[in-house]
Amino acid sequence: MHPILKTEHLSHRYSSAWAIRDINIEIESAGIVGLLGSNGAGKSTTMNIICGVLNQTEGNVFINGFDLRKQPEAAKREIGFLPQNPPLYTDLTIDEYLLYCAQLRLIPKDRIKSAVEEAKERCGLAHFSSRLIKNLSGGYRQRVGIAQAIIHKPKLVVMDEPTNGLDPNQLIEARKLIREIAVDHSVLLSSHILSEINLLCRDIIMIESGRMVFSDSMDAFNNYVQSKVILLRMDHPPQKSELQHIQGVTQVEFLSDRQVRVYFDGSQEDISERLIAASVAQGWKLKEIGPDKGLLDDVFKQLSSQSLL
């Protein structure tokens, strides 16, 4: 059983400067893996090489077992790519554009129509089939970009900053769609926004100055460097002493009348279950529970500024 994506010592040099150096990634199953890094860290270079848009200076890329350099056609059949600026022909209708994309992807003629319909249905575009792309909102243009990336049912879908520039409502819809796609595809998603990666991803790879500085689960990242912390928002919060008596809680800090930061020992899953059970029993009306994103940003800054090579 081959990994869906494997890179070995991937490196690329522009002129005399290395854009990325010794990037090793392995994705074995469906789900969302986040590629995190500040602007200019090397994320887009890495994704362009993985998708065959750019030839690496050193290293290898394997897509579902196919060597991208030696078997480019077979490897690229397994890839769907959504670049930061989707390659949309805005004077075409959605149907015309997706038909063109299906032909580019060498989908057999007898399956093109069903492939187009399925991609539209999956991305919520069926009712806009005959609308010109230039008349679509930013959120729907992004849906068309995602549709072209999945139309041939690839094993790996690569998305470069897919939620960038969307308004709050469009963001919610885009995240929902990406999660749905990740049920039966491996998704590699890049972003420079830590909270976006934290919301969507199961695993995280962090690149800074062209080098990998972290690669592990999102939970491991959440607990890296900083103490274990969870953030609660409640309509009827209890007294500080009541929270401190819950097993595993080591410290309680009220950030506002309804928001509490809880430090804990043990697993986040166990402490979450205890806090939720206590909320139900005591009527705290818990509205939100999750990692403290403010502290996660501090982790990001620490990782960005230190060398873990």
N, C-alpha and C positions, 0 to 999 in steps of 0.2 A: 504494500500500500504506500503510494508516494505522497509526500506532503503536497498540499495545493500550491504552496509557494515556498521556495527555498532560495535564499541568496547566500553565496559563499564569498567572503572577503571582497564585497562589492566596493569598488573605488572608481572615482572619476576626476579627471584633471582638466580644468580650463586653462590653457596656456601654461603658466608655471605654478598655478595655485590649485590645490586639491579642493574640490567642492564637497566630496564625501570620501571617507576613508574607512575601509574594513567594516562594511555594514553586513551583519549576518542576521537574517530574518528567517523564521520558519513558521508557517501557518498550516495546520493539519486538518482543520474542520470548519464547518459553517459557524458564523458568528462575526462580530465586529472587532477588528484589531485597530487601535488608534495609533497613528504616527504623529507624535507631538514634537513641536519645536518652534522656536521663535522665527520670525520672518528672516529668510536668508540662511537658515540652519542647514539646508540640504534636502528638505522633504520633496520638493517638486523634482529635483534632479533624480532622487531615488525612485520616485514613481515613474518618471519618464523612461528610465532605464528598464524598470520592471515591465513596462508596457511595450518596450521595443521602439520607443520614439527616439531614444538616444542610445548610442553604443557606449558601453562602459570602457574605461581605460584598463581596468583589471577586474578579475573576479568572474563569477558565474551566476546565472539566473536559471532556475528550473521552475516551470509551471506545470503542475500535475505530472511531473516526471520528465517533461520535455525540456531539453536544453535550448534556451531561447536563441542562442547564437547558431547552433548546429541544426536545429529543427524549428525555424522561426514561424512557419505557417501553422504547424501543429500546435506550437505553444500559444500563438496568438488566438487560435480558435477558442482557447480556454480563458481568455481575458476579456472583460468589459471595462472600458475606461471612461470616466467622467473627468475631464480636465477642469482646471479652475474656471476657465472660460469655455463653456460647452460649444462644440463645433456646429452651431445651428445655422441653417440656411433660412433666413427669416422671411424670404419671399415665397416659401413653400408652405403648404398646409401641413398639419401634423401627419395626416395619412401619406402625403407625398414624401415627406422627409423620412418617415419610418420605413416606407417601402424602399427608398434609396438605401437606407442603412442596412436593411435586410439583404439587399442584393450585394452590397459591399461585403457583408459577412458570409457570403456564399451559402446562404440558406437555400436548400432545394426549392425549385419553383413551386412545387405542389404544397409546400409548407409555409410559403411567404405570407399569404393572407392570414392564416391562423396565428403565425408568429407576431404579426403586426397587431392583430386584435387582442392577443393575450398581453402584449407589452402595454398597450393602451389601457386595458382593463386594470392591470396591476398597478399602473401609475395614476389612475383616476382621470384618464384623458378621453374616454370613449365619447363623452358628450360634446367634445370640442374637435372631433375628427377633421372637419372641413374648414376649421379656422386657420387663418394665416398665423405663423409663429410670431411675426412682428406685432400682432395685435394681442398677444398673451401677456399676462403679468409676469413679474420676475419669478414668482413661485411656480407658475405653470411652465415657464421656459425651463426651469430646473427639472421639472417632472419629465419634460420631453428629453432633456439630456440624460436623465436616468433611464428612460425607456430605451434609448439607443444603446445604452451600455449593457442592458440585460436581454435585448431582443433575441440573441442567439443562445441564451441560457448558458453563460460561461460559468466555470467553476469559481473563478476569482473576479470580483468586481472591485476596481480601484477608483476611489473618489478623492479628488484633490480639493480640499476646502469646500465641501458641497453645501454648507449652510451659510457661507460668507455672503453678506449683503442682503439677506432675507429679513423681512419685518417679523415681529413676534408671532403673528398667526401663521405666516409661511414657514417659520422655523419649526413650529409644532407639527405641521403637516409633513415637512421634509423629514424630521426625525422619525415620525411614525412610519413613513414609507421606507426609510433606510432600515429600520428594525424588521419590517416585514420581509424585505429582500434578504436580510441576513439569516432568516430561518432556514433557507436552503442554498445560500451562497456564502462563500468566504468573502468578507468585505474588509479591504484595507482602506482606512479613512484618515486623511491628514487634516490637521488643524493647528493653529498657533494659540487657540483658546482652550485653556485647561478645563474649564467647566463644561465645554462642549464634548470633549473626549470623555470626561467623567460621567456625563449623562448617557452616552451611547455605547461605550466600549467595554468589552470583557477583558481584553488584554491591552497593554500599552507598550509602545516602543518610543523612546525619546531620543531625538537627534539634536545635538548642539554643536555648532561650528564643524559640521560634517562628520561628527563621530557619534556612535551610540553611547549614551551615558546611562540608559536604563532600559531594561526589557523584562517585563514580568506581568502578573495579573494586575487589574485595576485596584483590587483590594490591597495588594502588596504595596502599590504606589501610594495609596491613601494613607497607609500606616508607616511609610518610609520617613525616616529622620524625626518627624514630629511624634509627640505622644499620641496614643490612640484617643481620638476625639470624635464625638458625634454631636450633631446639632438638632435640637428639637424646637418645634413651634407648636404651641398649645393655646387653646382659647381660655382654659381654666387651669393654669399651671399650679402645681402643689408648692408647699414650702420647700426651701432648700434642703432642710434636714430630712424630709421625706424621700427626696431623690437620693441623698447620700446613703440612706439605709438599704438601697437596692444592691443586691449582690453584684460585685464587679465594679461598681462606681467608685472612683478614687477622688474625684473633685467635681464640683458643680459651680458654674459661673453664669449668672443671669446677665444677658446682653441687653434685654429690654423686658417689659412687663410680660411678654409672651414668648420670648426666644431665650433658650437656655443652651449653653455649651456644657457637655458632659464628658469628662475624661474617664477612661475605663481601662481595666485589665481584661485579658481574655479575648475572645473573638467578637467581632462586630455583630455577627449573626445572633450570638447568645444574648448580648446586652440589648440588642434591638428587640428581641422577643420578650425579654423581661420588662422593658420600658413600655412596650405596646400592651402587654398583659396588665401592667399596673395602671396604665391610662384607662383601659376599658373598665377595670374594677373600681377605680377611684373617680371616674368621670372627668378626666383632664381635657378631653376632646383634642387629642393629638391630631394635628393637621399635616405635619411634615416631620420626617426623620431621615437623616442622611449625613454623609461626611461634611465637615466644615470646609466649604470651598475657599474661604478666606485663608485658612491655614494651608490648604493644598497649593494655593498660589505661592506661598512662602517656600514650599517644597520645590516647586518649579524653579523658583529663583535660585535656591540653593544648588539644585542639580545643574542649572545653567551656568553657574559661576564657578563650580568646582570641577576638577578633572578626575574622572573615575576610570581612566584608561589603564 
